[in-house]
Amino acid sequence: MKLDLQGLACPSPLMQTIDALRTAETSGEQEVLVLVDDPGARDSVLRVSVKMGWTATCTRKAEAFWVYLTKK
């Protein structure tokens, strides 16, 4: 699943990521990619996804942060 949340201000990227992770867990998806361009949104997505039991890594590509989430 891929979420392009660039240009959105917090808390919208975080709330949409939480919804996507819950959907992914229900449907059995193991990977979610979240694109954000705000450092605060990146930090929030990383922190909350780990608390929800996902493994998180982040890479910066051009103007966006690519947050890769994998279910543990």
MIKOL-797804 format. One record per atom (N, C-alpha, C): chain; x, y, z; atom name. Coordinates in nm, 2 decimals, m for minus. Layout:
BEGIN
<'A',<X,Y,Z>,'CA'>
...
! end
This chain:
BEGIN
<'A',<0.08,m0.12,0.00>,'N'>
<'A',<0.00,0.00,0.00>,'CA'>
<'A',<0.09,0.12,0.00>,'C'>
<'A',<0.05,0.22,m0.07>,'N'>
<'A',<0.13,0.35,m0.08>,'CA'>
<'A',<0.04,0.47,m0.05>,'C'>
<'A',<0.09,0.55,0.04>,'N'>
<'A',<0.02,0.68,0.07>,'CA'>
<'A',<0.10,0.79,0.04>,'C'>
<'A',<0.05,0.88,m0.05>,'N'>
<'A',<0.13,1.00,m0.08>,'CA'>
<'A',<0.06,1.12,m0.01>,'C'>
<'A',<0.12,1.15,0.10>,'N'>
<'A',<0.06,1.26,0.19>,'CA'>
<'A',<0.15,1.38,0.19>,'C'>
<'A',<0.22,1.41,0.08>,'N'>
<'A',<0.30,1.53,0.07>,'CA'>
<'A',<0.20,1.65,0.06>,'C'>
<'A',<0.24,1.76,0.12>,'N'>
<'A',<0.17,1.88,0.12>,'CA'>
<'A',<0.06,1.89,0.23>,'C'>
<'A',<0.04,1.78,0.31>,'N'>
<'A',<m0.05,1.79,0.41>,'CA'>
<'A',<0.01,1.82,0.55>,'C'>
<'A',<m0.06,1.90,0.63>,'N'>
<'A',<m0.01,1.94,0.76>,'CA'>
<'A',<m0.06,1.84,0.86>,'C'>
<'A',<0.02,1.83,0.97>,'N'>
<'A',<m0.02,1.74,1.08>,'CA'>
<'A',<m0.14,1.80,1.14>,'C'>
<'A',<m0.23,1.72,1.19>,'N'>
<'A',<m0.22,1.57,1.21>,'CA'>
<'A',<m0.27,1.49,1.10>,'C'>
<'A',<m0.31,1.54,0.99>,'N'>
<'A',<m0.36,1.46,0.88>,'CA'>
<'A',<m0.28,1.35,0.83>,'C'>
<'A',<m0.15,1.37,0.80>,'N'>
<'A',<m0.06,1.25,0.76>,'CA'>
<'A',<m0.06,1.14,0.87>,'C'>
<'A',<m0.05,1.18,0.99>,'N'>
<'A',<m0.05,1.08,1.10>,'CA'>
<'A',<m0.18,1.00,1.10>,'C'>
<'A',<m0.29,1.07,1.10>,'N'>
<'A',<m0.42,1.01,1.11>,'CA'>
<'A',<m0.45,0.91,0.99>,'C'>
<'A',<m0.41,0.96,0.87>,'N'>
<'A',<m0.43,0.87,0.75>,'CA'>
<'A',<m0.34,0.75,0.76>,'C'>
<'A',<m0.22,0.77,0.81>,'N'>
<'A',<m0.13,0.65,0.83>,'CA'>
<'A',<m0.18,0.55,0.93>,'C'>
<'A',<m0.23,0.60,1.04>,'N'>
<'A',<m0.29,0.51,1.14>,'CA'>
<'A',<m0.41,0.43,1.07>,'C'>
<'A',<m0.49,0.50,1.00>,'N'>
<'A',<m0.61,0.43,0.93>,'CA'>
<'A',<m0.55,0.33,0.84>,'C'>
<'A',<m0.45,0.36,0.76>,'N'>
<'A',<m0.39,0.27,0.66>,'CA'>
<'A',<m0.33,0.15,0.73>,'C'>
<'A',<m0.26,0.17,0.84>,'N'>
<'A',<m0.20,0.06,0.91>,'CA'>
<'A',<m0.31,m0.04,0.97>,'C'>
<'A',<m0.41,0.02,1.02>,'N'>
<'A',<m0.52,m0.07,1.07>,'CA'>
<'A',<m0.58,m0.15,0.95>,'C'>
<'A',<m0.60,m0.08,0.84>,'N'>
<'A',<m0.66,m0.15,0.72>,'CA'>
<'A',<m0.56,m0.26,0.67>,'C'>
<'A',<m0.43,m0.23,0.67>,'N'>
<'A',<m0.33,m0.33,0.63>,'CA'>
<'A',<m0.33,m0.45,0.72>,'C'>
<'A',<m0.34,m0.42,0.85>,'N'>
<'A',<m0.35,m0.53,0.95>,'CA'>
<'A',<m0.47,m0.62,0.92>,'C'>
<'A',<m0.58,m0.56,0.90>,'N'>
<'A',<m0.71,m0.64,0.88>,'CA'>
<'A',<m0.70,m0.72,0.75>,'C'>
<'A',<m0.64,m0.66,0.64>,'N'>
<'A',<m0.63,m0.73,0.51>,'CA'>
<'A',<m0.51,m0.82,0.50>,'C'>
<'A',<m0.42,m0.82,0.60>,'N'>
<'A',<m0.30,m0.90,0.59>,'CA'>
<'A',<m0.19,m0.84,0.51>,'C'>
<'A',<m0.19,m0.72,0.48>,'N'>
<'A',<m0.08,m0.65,0.41>,'CA'>
<'A',<0.04,m0.64,0.50>,'C'>
<'A',<0.16,m0.66,0.45>,'N'>
<'A',<0.28,m0.66,0.54>,'CA'>
<'A',<0.36,m0.53,0.51>,'C'>
<'A',<0.33,m0.45,0.41>,'N'>
<'A',<0.42,m0.34,0.38>,'CA'>
<'A',<0.33,m0.22,0.34>,'C'>
<'A',<0.37,m0.10,0.39>,'N'>
<'A',<0.31,0.03,0.37>,'CA'>
<'A',<0.42,0.13,0.34>,'C'>
<'A',<0.40,0.20,0.23>,'N'>
<'A',<0.50,0.31,0.20>,'CA'>
<'A',<0.42,0.44,0.22>,'C'>
<'A',<0.48,0.53,0.30>,'N'>
<'A',<0.42,0.66,0.33>,'CA'>
<'A',<0.51,0.77,0.28>,'C'>
<'A',<0.47,0.86,0.19>,'N'>
<'A',<0.54,0.97,0.15>,'CA'>
<'A',<0.50,1.10,0.22>,'C'>
<'A',<0.59,1.17,0.28>,'N'>
<'A',<0.55,1.30,0.35>,'CA'>
<'A',<0.67,1.39,0.32>,'C'>
<'A',<0.64,1.52,0.33>,'N'>
<'A',<0.74,1.62,0.30>,'CA'>
<'A',<0.77,1.71,0.42>,'C'>
<'A',<0.70,1.68,0.53>,'N'>
<'A',<0.72,1.76,0.66>,'CA'>
<'A',<0.79,1.68,0.76>,'C'>
<'A',<0.90,1.73,0.81>,'N'>
<'A',<0.98,1.65,0.91>,'CA'>
<'A',<0.90,1.62,1.04>,'C'>
<'A',<0.81,1.70,1.08>,'N'>
<'A',<0.72,1.67,1.19>,'CA'>
<'A',<0.63,1.55,1.16>,'C'>
<'A',<0.57,1.55,1.04>,'N'>
<'A',<0.49,1.44,1.00>,'CA'>
<'A',<0.57,1.31,1.00>,'C'>
<'A',<0.69,1.32,0.94>,'N'>
<'A',<0.78,1.20,0.94>,'CA'>
<'A',<0.81,1.15,1.07>,'C'>
<'A',<0.84,1.23,1.17>,'N'>
<'A',<0.87,1.19,1.30>,'CA'>
<'A',<0.75,1.12,1.37>,'C'>
<'A',<0.63,1.18,1.35>,'N'>
<'A',<0.51,1.13,1.41>,'CA'>
<'A',<0.47,0.99,1.35>,'C'>
<'A',<0.48,0.98,1.22>,'N'>
<'A',<0.45,0.85,1.15>,'CA'>
<'A',<0.55,0.75,1.20>,'C'>
<'A',<0.68,0.78,1.21>,'N'>
<'A',<0.78,0.68,1.25>,'CA'>
<'A',<0.75,0.64,1.40>,'C'>
<'A',<0.72,0.73,1.48>,'N'>
<'A',<0.70,0.70,1.63>,'CA'>
<'A',<0.57,0.61,1.65>,'C'>
<'A',<0.46,0.66,1.59>,'N'>
<'A',<0.34,0.59,1.61>,'CA'>
<'A',<0.34,0.45,1.54>,'C'>
<'A',<0.39,0.44,1.43>,'N'>
<'A',<0.39,0.31,1.36>,'CA'>
<'A',<0.47,0.20,1.44>,'C'>
<'A',<0.58,0.24,1.50>,'N'>
<'A',<0.66,0.15,1.58>,'CA'>
<'A',<0.58,0.11,1.70>,'C'>
<'A',<0.51,0.21,1.76>,'N'>
<'A',<0.42,0.17,1.88>,'CA'>
<'A',<0.31,0.08,1.84>,'C'>
<'A',<0.27,0.08,1.71>,'N'>
<'A',<0.17,m0.01,1.66>,'CA'>
<'A',<0.22,m0.15,1.62>,'C'>
<'A',<0.35,m0.17,1.64>,'N'>
<'A',<0.41,m0.30,1.61>,'CA'>
<'A',<0.47,m0.31,1.47>,'C'>
<'A',<0.49,m0.20,1.40>,'N'>
<'A',<0.55,m0.20,1.27>,'CA'>
<'A',<0.70,m0.17,1.27>,'C'>
<'A',<0.78,m0.22,1.18>,'N'>
<'A',<0.92,m0.18,1.17>,'CA'>
<'A',<0.92,m0.06,1.07>,'C'>
<'A',<1.00,0.04,1.11>,'N'>
<'A',<1.00,0.16,1.02>,'CA'>
<'A',<1.14,0.20,0.99>,'C'>
<'A',<1.16,0.24,0.86>,'N'>
<'A',<1.28,0.30,0.81>,'CA'>
<'A',<1.24,0.42,0.72>,'C'>
<'A',<1.33,0.51,0.71>,'N'>
<'A',<1.30,0.63,0.64>,'CA'>
<'A',<1.42,0.67,0.55>,'C'>
<'A',<1.39,0.71,0.43>,'N'>
<'A',<1.49,0.76,0.33>,'CA'>
<'A',<1.44,0.89,0.28>,'C'>
<'A',<1.53,0.98,0.25>,'N'>
<'A',<1.49,1.11,0.18>,'CA'>
<'A',<1.52,1.10,0.04>,'C'>
<'A',<1.42,1.12,m0.05>,'N'>
<'A',<1.43,1.12,m0.19>,'CA'>
<'A',<1.37,1.25,m0.24>,'C'>
<'A',<1.46,1.33,m0.31>,'N'>
<'A',<1.42,1.46,m0.36>,'CA'>
<'A',<1.36,1.55,m0.24>,'C'>
<'A',<1.23,1.59,m0.25>,'N'>
<'A',<1.17,1.67,m0.15>,'CA'>
<'A',<1.09,1.59,m0.05>,'C'>
<'A',<1.09,1.46,m0.06>,'N'>
<'A',<1.00,1.38,0.02>,'CA'>
<'A',<1.08,1.29,0.11>,'C'>
<'A',<1.01,1.25,0.22>,'N'>
<'A',<1.06,1.15,0.31>,'CA'>
<'A',<0.98,1.02,0.27>,'C'>
<'A',<1.05,0.91,0.24>,'N'>
<'A',<0.99,0.79,0.21>,'CA'>
<'A',<1.00,0.70,0.33>,'C'>
<'A',<0.88,0.68,0.40>,'N'>
<'A',<0.88,0.60,0.52>,'CA'>
<'A',<0.83,0.46,0.48>,'C'>
<'A',<0.92,0.36,0.50>,'N'>
<'A',<0.88,0.22,0.47>,'CA'>
<'A',<0.84,0.15,0.60>,'C'>
<'A',<0.72,0.10,0.60>,'N'>
<'A',<0.67,0.03,0.72>,'CA'>
<'A',<0.65,m0.11,0.69>,'C'>
<'A',<0.70,m0.20,0.77>,'N'>
<'A',<0.68,m0.35,0.75>,'CA'>
<'A',<0.63,m0.40,0.88>,'C'>
<'A',<0.53,m0.49,0.87>,'N'>
<'A',<0.48,m0.56,0.99>,'CA'>
<'A',<0.57,m0.66,1.04>,'C'>
<'A',<0.60,m0.65,1.17>,'N'>
<'A',<0.69,m0.73,1.24>,'CA'>
<'A',<0.64,m0.88,1.24>,'C'>
! end
